[in-house]
Amino acid sequence: MRNRITWGIMSAVMFISAGVLIFYFFWANGYIDPPNTSPSTEYTQFTYPSLPSEIDPSEIAAIDVTDDFIDRRDEDHKGWSYVCPVDFAQLQAANPDIIGWFYMTNPYISQPILRSPVDDSYYLSHNAEKEYDRSGALYVESNYNTTTLDDLVTVIYGHRMSSGAMFGSLQSALSDVDLTSNPQFVVIYTPKNVYIYQICATIPRDKTHILYYNDFNNESVYTSFINSVYSSTASETDLVDSIRPQYGDKLIILSTCLRRDRTQRFLVIAKRLN
């Protein structure tokens, strides 16, 4: 009798453990739908900027930088000064690696952009307060992109967290949208400028390092890359022909793990409008 009870307990434990492992596999690899919004992250060392949780994309596209984000500071017409809703003085006092603020509404993501000058992999596992965090942070690589976020092509990395954190909700949210009939936008604030981008492509791609293997300052390389994107027929691909980038257009590429296949990347390519 005692052996029968022991085997019964062991069988139940093994059954439950197997169930937990199966659930974790499907959850970790994106088979269970993640939330369509990223959970908010509250850093104790700085205050989040007051940006609206819902913005009509057409309002973002219609922003006239000279009217809405630039304010005349003197009566002598000596020039214009950029008025930024993000307190970069406070942010950079907490962490000088913060170079910009990433903002989009579908999914809602409002996060600092980091750039370590010494270790491009640092923010894979550290947050904006330089604390260990498996969610990491949104970041660019110092070996390839400048602090101004004004390169021809800027790649912003973020984990696809199953909780929806960082770029965890990116693929899920954008897969439900026709980018041609329902344009989607990204806004990036820097200490000196605001940049407005329209998403022109979403595409799954292998893990080949984009900036290492592509010198986008070379027109033929830039054009070849865009041609390869716009010739894709893979699932999860959405292309907006009306704003297809041409050499000289400044782009951001958001890079995260592909849902259901961590050996691939999910890329969101957006073209600067201003």
N, C-alpha and C positions, 0 to 999 in steps of 0.2 A: 504493500500500500504506500509506504513511504517513498519507494522508488517511483511509483506511478505519479505521485504528487510532484516529486522533483522534476521528472520529465515533463509534466504538464506545465510547470512554472517556466522551465527552460524553453519549451516550445513557444509559450506565450511571449517571452522576452525576445526570442529570435524573430517571431512574426512581427512584433511591434517595431523592432530595430530595422527589419527589412522595409517596413512601411515608411519609417522615417527617412531611410536612405533613398528610397524611390521618390518620396515627396521632395527631398532636398535636391535631387538631381533635376527634376522638372522645374523646381522653383529657381535654382541657381542658373539654369541654362535658358530661362525665359519662356518655358512652355506654359507657365501660369502667368496670365496677363498682369503686367506691372501697372501701377497707378498711372494715370495720364498727367499727373502733376508731380513735380518734385517736392519732397517734404522740405519744409523750411529749416534752414540751419542758422542757429543764433550763436554768433561768436561773442564772447564776453568782452573782448578788447576793443570792439568797434561797433558802431551803430549802422544798421542797414539803411540804405537810402530810401526815401519815400517815393516809390514808383508804383503806379497803379497796377492792380492785379489783373485788370481787364482793359485792353486798349484795342480799339478798332484798327486792324492793320492799315486801312486806308488813311487813318489819321497819322500813323507813323510815316507812311510813304509821302504824305503831303507836307511833312514838316519842312519848313523853310529855315535852314540853319541860321541865316542872317537875322531872321525875325524871332524865332523861338528860343534859340540857344545862345544868342549873342546879344549883348546889351551895351549900348553906348555909355561910357564911363565918365566922359567929360564934356564940357560945353565948347571946347576948342576944336572939336572934330579931329582929335589927334589919333583916333583909331577905335577899334572895337575890342571888347574883352569877352572871352568865352565864359558863360555862366553854366556851371555844371551842377546837377542835382546830387552828385556823389561827393562826399567829403574825403577827398584823396589825402589831405593833410593828416587827418585822423587815421585813415587806413594805413598810410605808409609810415606813420609813426609807430604803429603796431607791428607792421611787417613791410619793409621797403621792397620786398619782392612783388608786391601787388602793383600791377601796371595798368589795369583796366577793370571795367565792370561789365559783365555779360548779362544781357537782359532780353528775354523773349516771352511771349504770352501763350504759345501753344507748342509744347507744354510750358507752363509758367516756370521759368528759371531765372533767378536773380542771384548771381554769384560773382565774387571777385575773380579776376584772371591773374594767375601767378606766373612768375618766370624766375627760376633760380639761376644765378649767374655762375654757379659752380657745379651743379649736378642736375642734369636734365631729367633724371628719374626721381628726384626728391619728392615732388608733389603727386607721384603715383600713390604714395603711402603716408602723406602728411597733409594736414589741412592748412587753411590760411593763417592759423595761429602757430604754425610749425609744430603742431602736436601730432603724434602718430595717430593715423586714422585710416582704416581700410578703404573708406570712400575716397580718400585723396582730395584733390581739388581740380578745378579747371586750370589748365596751364599750357604754356607754349614752351618750346625748347630754345634755349639761348644760343645754341650752335647754329640755328637756322632762322630765327625770327628776332626782330629788334624789340626794344622796350616801347616803341611808339605804336606798335600794331599797325604800321603803315606800309608793310612790305607788299609786294605784288600778290603773293599768296601766303597767308598765315594759317597754320594748322593749330587748332585748339583741341586738346585732348581732355577726355573725361571718362570716368568709369561708367559702365552700364550696371548700376547697382540694382539689385532685385527690388529694393525698397522704393526705387524711383529716384534716388538721390543722384546728384550730378547729371549725367546724360542718361540716366536709367529709364526715363520716360520718352526719350527723343524718338526712337523708332516706333514705339506704340502709338504715340500721338500723331506723328506725321504720316503714318500708314493709313490713317483714317481720313486724310485730307487730299483732295485733288489740288495740287499746287498751281495749276493753270487757272482754274475757276475760282479758287480761294487762296490768293497769295498769302504767304507767310513771311514774317520779317524778324530780323535780329537787330538789336541796337547795342552798340559797344561804346561805352563812355571811357574816355581817357582824361588825364588832367588838362589836356589842351584842346581836345576835339571830341565831337560825337560823330560816330559813323553808323549809317543806316544801311542795312543789307536786305536784299530780297532773296529768299531761297530759290535757287534755280534747278537744283538736282538733289535727289537722294539716291544712293546706290550702295549695294554691297560690294566689297572689294577685298582682295587678299591683304595680308599683313605687311606687304612690301612698304618700306619707309618712303613716304611720298617725297619729302624734301631732300632726302639723301640721294635719291635716284633721279630727281627731276630738278634741273636748273631752270626755274620758271622765268628768269630774266632772258633766257634764250627763246625767241619767238617760236621757233619750230617745235621746241620741247613743250612750251605752253599750249600751242595749238594741237599738238599730238595728244596731249593729256585730255584736253576738252573733247577732242574727237572720239577718244576711247570711252569717255563717260557717256557721250550722247549716242554712241552706237550700242550701248548695253541693252540687253533684253532680259536681264536677270530679274527675278521676282524682287519685290521691295524697291524697284527702280521707278522714279517719277522724275520726268524731265520737262522743263518749261522752255519751249522753243523760242518764245518771244523775247526772252532775256538771255539767250545763249551767250556766254562770255566770249569776248574777242580779246586778242592780245592787247594788254594795257589795262584791261579791267581789273580792279583789285578784288580779290576773293578771300573769304575765310572758308576753311574746311573744318567742320566739326567731326572728330574721329572718336568712335567708341566701339566696343565689341558688338558684333552682330548677334542679335537675339537668336537663340537655338543653335548657334555655331560660334563658339569662342575662338575658333581658328581663323575667322574672317572679321573684317571691320565693316561697320556701317558708317558711311560718310554722308554728311549734309554739306552741300556746297552752296554758298550764298555770295551774291554779287553786290558790291558796294554801289549805292545809288547816289551818294553825295561826295 
